[in-house]
Amino acid sequence: MRIKKREILLWAIILIPYICLIPASIWYFRHLKQIENSSFIIINKADYTLSHYNFKGELLQKSDIALGKNPGNKVKIGDLKTPEGIFRIAGFEDASTWSHDFKGDSLGEIEGAYGPYFIRLDVPRQKGIGIHGTHNNNSIGTRASEGCIRMHNEDVSALVKNLKTASIVVIVPGHDDQRINYQPINESKTLSSKNNKSKDKPVNKTILKKKPANSNKKKE
């Protein structure tokens, strides 16, 4: 009886690690599938391009785009700038029935302003930023949007087919953007250096000599 118990205990010790490997293997293959389906997008503001890569770094798609009207990193709502940094895709939306009244074009409400799809980006402290199609193909390759990234409608449709919500979007600034981004810092440094120089200058103190007590008396 003791021998059987020992055998059972021995087999349990041998088999338990393998049994534990079953859920670990399921978890591993699920995450491996996510990695294989993952991809990333690089938006280069310098040359107005969007490049889509798979997890191996192989280029899947490269398209021309339009950016926000104003250069620089987006800091507040309504500044007409395209945000810079690393962002998560929040979701895909059918934008075929959407309309919008763009600022300053005097055209009023435009049907199909966002093309067939709107790829919403999760941008901190900002709303309504995404990658979408356009009603105006002539705007591609220019700074024309209110902050979103525009593409040709056929390009955004192709992008959506090969894109997953787990994908990451990296928006890289161009030279004009960097000039605007660092301008306030340079100005503040210049002002601070001027202030420091003024502090270093010696202060000219005027020494007032006391007049003698009888200086105000008329001479006789």
C-alpha positions as CSV (number, residue, x, y, z in Angstrom):
1,M,0.0,0.0,0.0
2,R,2.8,2.3,0.9
3,I,4.5,1.5,-2.5
4,K,1.4,2.5,-4.4
5,K,1.2,5.8,-2.5
6,R,4.8,6.5,-3.3
7,E,4.2,5.7,-6.9
8,I,1.2,8.0,-7.1
9,L,3.2,10.8,-5.3
10,L,6.1,10.3,-7.7
11,W,3.9,10.5,-10.8
12,A,2.2,13.6,-9.4
13,I,5.5,15.3,-8.9
14,I,6.5,14.4,-12.5
15,L,3.1,15.4,-14.1
16,I,2.2,18.6,-12.2
17,P,4.8,20.8,-14.1
18,Y,3.5,19.5,-17.4
19,I,-0.1,20.1,-16.4
20,C,0.8,23.7,-15.4
21,L,2.4,24.2,-18.8
22,I,-1.0,23.8,-20.6
23,P,-2.5,27.2,-19.5
24,A,0.9,28.8,-20.0
25,S,1.1,27.4,-23.5
26,I,-2.5,28.7,-24.3
27,W,-1.5,32.2,-23.0
28,Y,1.7,32.1,-25.0
29,F,0.1,31.2,-28.4
30,R,-2.7,33.7,-27.9
31,H,-0.1,36.5,-27.3
32,L,2.0,35.2,-30.1
33,K,-1.0,35.6,-32.5
34,Q,-1.4,39.2,-31.2
35,I,2.2,39.9,-32.0
36,E,1.9,38.5,-35.5
37,N,-1.2,40.6,-36.1
38,S,0.4,43.7,-34.6
39,S,1.9,46.6,-36.7
40,F,2.9,50.2,-36.3
41,I,2.5,53.4,-38.3
42,I,5.1,56.1,-38.7
43,I,3.8,59.5,-39.8
44,N,6.6,61.8,-41.0
45,K,5.6,65.4,-40.9
46,A,8.8,66.4,-42.8
47,D,7.8,64.7,-46.1
48,Y,4.0,64.3,-45.5
49,T,4.0,60.5,-45.6
50,L,2.4,57.7,-43.7
51,S,4.3,54.3,-43.6
52,H,2.7,51.2,-42.2
53,Y,5.0,48.3,-41.1
54,N,4.3,44.8,-39.7
55,F,5.8,43.4,-36.6
56,K,8.9,42.3,-38.5
57,G,9.5,45.9,-39.7
58,E,8.5,45.1,-43.3
59,L,6.8,48.0,-45.2
60,L,3.2,47.2,-45.9
61,Q,2.0,50.6,-47.2
62,K,3.3,54.1,-47.8
63,S,0.9,56.9,-48.6
64,D,1.0,60.7,-49.0
65,I,-0.9,62.7,-46.4
66,A,-2.1,66.1,-45.4
67,L,-1.4,67.7,-41.9
68,G,-2.7,70.4,-39.7
69,K,-2.6,73.9,-41.1
70,N,-0.1,75.1,-38.5
71,P,3.3,73.6,-37.9
72,G,4.4,72.4,-34.4
73,N,3.1,70.0,-31.8
74,K,-0.6,70.2,-30.8
75,V,-0.9,71.8,-27.3
76,K,-4.5,72.9,-27.2
77,I,-7.9,72.4,-28.9
78,G,-8.3,74.6,-32.0
79,D,-4.6,75.4,-32.6
80,L,-4.8,73.6,-36.0
81,K,-1.7,71.5,-35.3
82,T,-1.1,67.8,-35.7
83,P,0.0,66.1,-32.5
84,E,3.5,64.5,-32.2
85,G,4.5,61.5,-30.2
86,I,3.4,57.9,-29.8
87,F,-0.3,57.1,-29.7
88,R,-2.6,54.1,-29.5
89,I,-5.4,53.5,-32.0
90,A,-8.7,53.8,-30.1
91,G,-10.9,52.4,-32.9
92,F,-12.1,52.4,-36.5
93,E,-15.3,54.3,-37.4
94,D,-17.4,54.4,-40.6
95,A,-17.2,58.1,-41.6
96,S,-18.9,57.8,-45.0
97,T,-22.0,59.7,-43.8
98,W,-20.2,62.3,-41.8
99,S,-20.1,66.0,-42.7
100,H,-18.1,68.9,-41.4
101,D,-17.8,72.7,-41.7
102,F,-14.1,73.4,-42.0
103,K,-12.8,76.7,-40.6
104,G,-11.9,79.5,-43.0
105,D,-13.0,77.8,-46.3
106,S,-16.4,79.5,-46.6
107,L,-17.8,76.3,-48.1
108,G,-20.1,75.5,-45.2
109,E,-21.1,71.9,-44.3
110,I,-19.4,69.4,-46.6
111,E,-20.8,65.9,-47.1
112,G,-18.2,63.1,-47.0
113,A,-15.6,65.4,-45.5
114,Y,-13.8,62.5,-43.7
115,G,-13.9,59.9,-46.5
116,P,-14.9,56.3,-45.9
117,Y,-13.1,55.8,-42.5
118,F,-12.0,57.6,-39.4
119,I,-9.1,55.9,-37.4
120,R,-9.4,57.5,-34.0
121,L,-6.2,58.1,-32.1
122,D,-6.0,58.2,-28.3
123,V,-4.3,61.6,-27.8
124,P,-4.1,62.8,-24.2
125,R,-6.1,66.0,-23.4
126,Q,-7.4,66.1,-27.1
127,K,-10.5,65.0,-28.8
128,G,-11.4,64.2,-32.4
129,I,-7.8,63.5,-33.7
130,G,-7.5,60.7,-36.2
131,I,-6.5,59.4,-39.6
132,H,-9.2,59.7,-42.2
133,G,-10.0,60.2,-45.9
134,T,-10.8,63.5,-47.6
135,H,-13.2,65.3,-49.9
136,N,-10.3,67.3,-51.4
137,N,-7.5,65.3,-53.0
138,N,-5.6,68.5,-53.8
139,S,-5.0,69.0,-50.1
140,I,-2.8,65.9,-49.9
141,G,0.8,66.8,-49.5
142,T,0.0,70.2,-47.8
143,R,-0.9,71.6,-44.4
144,A,-4.7,71.8,-44.8
145,S,-6.5,70.1,-41.9
146,E,-7.6,71.2,-38.5
147,G,-5.1,68.8,-36.9
148,C,-6.0,65.3,-38.3
149,I,-4.1,63.3,-40.8
150,R,-5.8,63.1,-44.2
151,M,-5.3,60.4,-46.8
152,H,-6.7,59.6,-50.2
153,N,-9.9,57.6,-49.7
154,E,-8.5,54.5,-51.4
155,D,-5.4,54.7,-49.2
156,V,-7.3,54.9,-45.9
157,S,-9.5,52.0,-47.0
158,A,-6.4,49.9,-47.8
159,L,-4.9,50.9,-44.4
160,V,-8.0,49.8,-42.4
161,K,-8.0,46.4,-44.0
162,N,-4.5,45.6,-42.7
163,L,-4.7,47.5,-39.4
164,K,-5.6,46.2,-35.9
165,T,-6.6,48.3,-32.9
166,A,-3.4,47.1,-31.1
167,S,-1.3,49.1,-33.6
168,I,0.8,52.0,-32.5
169,V,1.0,55.3,-34.4
170,V,4.3,57.4,-34.2
171,I,4.1,61.0,-35.4
172,V,7.5,62.5,-36.0
173,P,8.0,66.3,-36.3
174,G,9.6,68.0,-39.4
175,H,12.0,70.9,-39.4
176,D,9.3,73.5,-39.4
177,D,7.6,71.8,-36.4
178,Q,10.9,71.6,-34.5
179,R,11.5,75.3,-35.1
180,I,8.1,76.2,-33.7
181,N,8.3,73.7,-30.8
182,Y,11.7,75.0,-29.5
183,Q,11.1,78.7,-30.2
184,P,9.6,79.4,-26.8
185,I,12.4,77.6,-25.1
186,N,15.1,79.6,-27.0
187,E,13.3,82.9,-26.3
188,S,13.1,82.1,-22.6
189,K,16.8,81.2,-22.6
190,T,17.6,84.5,-24.3
191,L,15.5,86.5,-21.9
192,S,17.0,84.7,-18.9
193,S,20.6,85.2,-20.1
194,K,19.8,88.9,-20.6
195,N,18.5,89.1,-17.1
196,N,21.6,87.3,-15.7
197,K,23.8,89.7,-17.6
198,S,22.0,92.7,-16.1
199,K,22.4,91.2,-12.7
200,D,26.2,90.8,-13.2
201,K,26.6,94.4,-14.1
202,P,28.0,96.5,-11.2
203,V,25.5,98.9,-9.7
204,N,26.7,102.5,-9.7
205,K,26.0,103.9,-6.3
206,T,25.8,107.7,-6.0
207,I,27.4,108.9,-2.8
208,L,25.7,112.1,-1.6
209,K,28.0,114.4,0.3
210,K,26.6,116.1,3.3
211,K,26.6,119.9,3.1
212,P,28.1,121.8,6.0
213,A,25.6,123.2,8.4
214,N,26.2,126.8,7.5
215,S,26.2,126.3,3.8
216,N,22.7,127.8,3.4
217,K,23.6,131.0,5.3
218,K,24.3,134.1,3.2
219,K,27.7,135.5,3.2
220,E,27.9,139.0,4.7
